[in-house]
Amino acid sequence: MATGSHSNRSGTSMFGFDWLSVALVLGGVLLLYYVVPLVSLFLSVPAGEILARMNSPTVVDSATTSLLSASISTVIATSFGLPLAYWLARTDGAITKIVLAVVVLPLVLPPTVGGIVLLTVFGPNSPLGEAAIAAGFPLTRSLAGVVLAQTFVASPFVVVTAKAAFESVDQTLEYASRSLGKSRWTTARNVTLPLAGPGILAGITLAFARAIGEFGATMMLAYYPRTMPVQIWVAFIELGLDNAYPVAILLVLIAAAALLILNTVASNPWE
């Protein structure tokens, strides 16, 4: 009995199958499905040609727009998302569950549907959109439209990940701080935020990566100025696949940098 039990725990059944090896082989097929297209992308065009194309004004403009808008969106998501995450982590009940469901909803909506939802509020035919146009600050086909779209789809990453980070903090440490006469804000600033910091940084990193890769909602709400995903689509439609490679490779490198941050200075929520 003991020997059979040991064999099962090691992944080998009584029939001699090593299920861990089977799992690795089956999972390896999916892993190759991830890796091979990425390697193929980098091998499709010579490095020198890629670097030359990245100097084109359209690529530089789209990269500048994406980096600027994603940075603004991430700041907005962090400024409003962290307080909401803290509230969700420290409350319970039906209202909390409803609020969390609303937060997660943009993650499961198709991006184009998210864009349509935003157009009903910020579009040129909406009261808010008309007022913004009258004030000379249009909310569509503008940088503001890009930021609105990116914030809608990316901010849930800050809220959900930071909520988990706040929940991981031992509340007895907060109670000890409060028992010493410290306010809730002082306790949050000096105790909770430092302890939850790596998880919060992970959420911020994920939000930035999601914002810079946003396409569907941005196409619906803004289109101009073009972000990198939009420029990839335009280059593919107008000039063919080869002309979409430089920006696509740039986006892959940014995504890789985000993963590097998650696995070094941040706390990877999927580990």
N, C-alpha and C positions, 0 to 999 in steps of 0.2 A: 504494500500500500504506500509506504513512504517513498519507494523508488518511483512508482508511477506518478505520485503527486509531484515529485521533483521534476520528472520529465515534462509534465504538463506545464509547470511554471516556467521551464526553460524554453517552451515553445514547441517541443517535440511531442507528438501524440504517440499513443501505443501502436499506431500503424506505421510509425517511422517518418511521418511528415514533419518537417520543420516549418511551422506556420509563420514564424518570423521571417524566414527566407522567402516564403510565398508572398507575404505582405510586402516585403522589400521589392520583389520583382514586379508585382502589380502596381505598387506605388511608384516604382521607378519609371514605368511607362508614362504616368502622368507627369512626373518630374521632367522627363525628356521632352514632353509636350510643352513645358514651360521654357526649357533652356534652349532647345534647338532653334525655335524661331528668333529668339533674342540674339543668339550667335550668328544666325543667318543674316539678321539685319545689319550687324556690324561688318559682315564680310561681303555684303552686297555691293558696296561702293568703296573704292580705295580711300584710305585715310586722308591723303592729300586733297582729293577732290571734295571730300566731306568738309574739311577745314576751309577750303576755298568758298564753298557754297554758304557756309555759316557767316561769312562776311557780307553777304548780300543785304541790302537795306531792309527787305521784307522780313528776313530771318531775325535781324537785329531788332527791328521794331516790334515784332511779335514776342520775342524773348523779353524785351524791356517791359512791354505791356503786361505780360504774364507775371513777371517777377514783382512789378509794382502792385498790380491788382491783388495778387495772392498775398503779398505782405500786408496790404491794407485789410483784406478780408480776414486774415489770421489775427490781426490785432483786434478787430471788431469781435470776432468769434471768441477770443480769449477774454476780452473785457466784459462781455455779457455772459459768456458761457461758464466761466469759473464760478461766479456767484450762484448761477442756476444749478451747477453740478454740486456745489456745497449744500444747497438747500435740499436737493434730491437725496444726497447721502445722509443727511441728518434728520429726515422726516420719513414718515411711513403712513400708509393708508391709501384709500381709493384715489384721492386727488393726486397723490404722488405718482401712482401707476398711470393715471391718465396723462399727466404732464410728461412723463417719460415716454409714453407712446407717441405723443405729439412731437417730441424731440427726435425720436427715431424715424418718424414717418418720411422725412426727406431722403433718408438712406435707402428706403425701399421703393420710393416713387421712381418711375422712369425719368431720366433727366429732362426729356422734352416736356413731359407732363409738369415737372417742376417749373419749367420756363413758362408754360401756359398759365399756371397758377400765379406766378409772379406778374405776368402781364395783366391779369385782372385787377391788380392793385397798382402797379407802377406803369402800365402801358399808356401810350399817348391819348387813349380814349377814356381813361379812368380819371376821376376827379383829382387824385393826387398827381397823376402824370401830367394832366393839363395845367395844373398849378405850377408844377416844376418847369414845364416848358415856358410858361408865361414869365417865370422868374429868371429865365435864361439858363436853367440848370436841368436839361433833359435827363430823364432816368432810363432811357433806352437809347441804343446806338451811341453809347458813351462809356467812358471809364466807370462812371457810377453804375451803369447797367451791368458791366462785367463784375464789379464788386458785389452788387446785390445778388447776382446769380451764384457766384462762388461762395458767398457767405451762407446762402440757403443750403447748399449741398455739403459744405465742408464743416460748418460749425457743430453739427451733431457729434463729430469725432472728438472735439474738445469736451463737450458735455459728458458723453458716455464714458470716455477714458478717464477724465478727471473725477467723475463720480466714483468709479472703481478705486481710484487712487485715494480719495478721501475716506472711503469705507475701509480701506486697509489700515488706516491710522488707528492705533489703540486709543479709544475714547477715554480711558482712565487717565491718560496723559493730559487730555484737555480738561477733565474734571479736576485734576491736580492743579493745573494752572488757574482755573476759575476759583478754586478754594483759596488760592493765595491772593485773591482780590483782583485778578486780571480780567479785563473785559473780554467779551466774546471776540471782538475784532483783534485785540492784542493777542489773544490765544491763537486765533486763526493765523495771524501773521507770523508769530514766533514759534509756534508748535506745529500746527496742522500743515501749513503750506510748505515748510522745509521738508517735513517727512513725506508728504505727497508729491514733492517736487519732481522726481524722476518720472512718475506716472503722468503728471501734468504736462511735462515736456514732451512725452510721447504723444499725447493728444494734440498738442500744438503742432508737432512735426507732421502727424498724419493729416491734420487739417490743411496745413500748407501744401503738402503733396497732393491732396485731393483737389484743392483749389486751383493749383497750377495745371492740373490735368483735366479740369472741367471743360466739357464740350457742349452737351445737349442744351442745358438751360441757358448757357451763354449765347449759343446760336439763336435761341428764341428771343432773348431779351436784348442782346447788344449787337453781336456780329462785328460791329466796328467800335473801337479799334480792335484789330484782330489779335487774339491771344495765340499761343503756340498750337493748341489743338485745332483751333479754327483755321490757322494758316496751313496746317497739315492737310486738312480737308480741301481747302481751296487749291493748294498745290497739286493734290492728287486728282481733283476733278478737272482742272484747267490744263495741267502740264504733264500729268502722269505720275506713276509711282516713284520713279527715280528722284523727282524733285521734292517729294515729301520726306525722303530719308533724313536730311540734315536735322530738321526740327524734331523728327521722331527720335533720332539718336540722342539729341539734347534732352528731351523729356525722359528718356530711359536713364540717362546719367543723373538727372535730378532725382528720379525715383530711387536710384541706387544710393545716392547721397543721403536721402531720407532714411533708408534702411540702415545705413552706417551709423547715423545718429541714434536710431532706435536701439541698436545693439552695442552702443558704447556709452554715451552720456545719459541716455534716456532709459526708461524701463519698458522693455518690449511687452505690450499687453498680451501677446500671443505666445510667450514663452512658457 
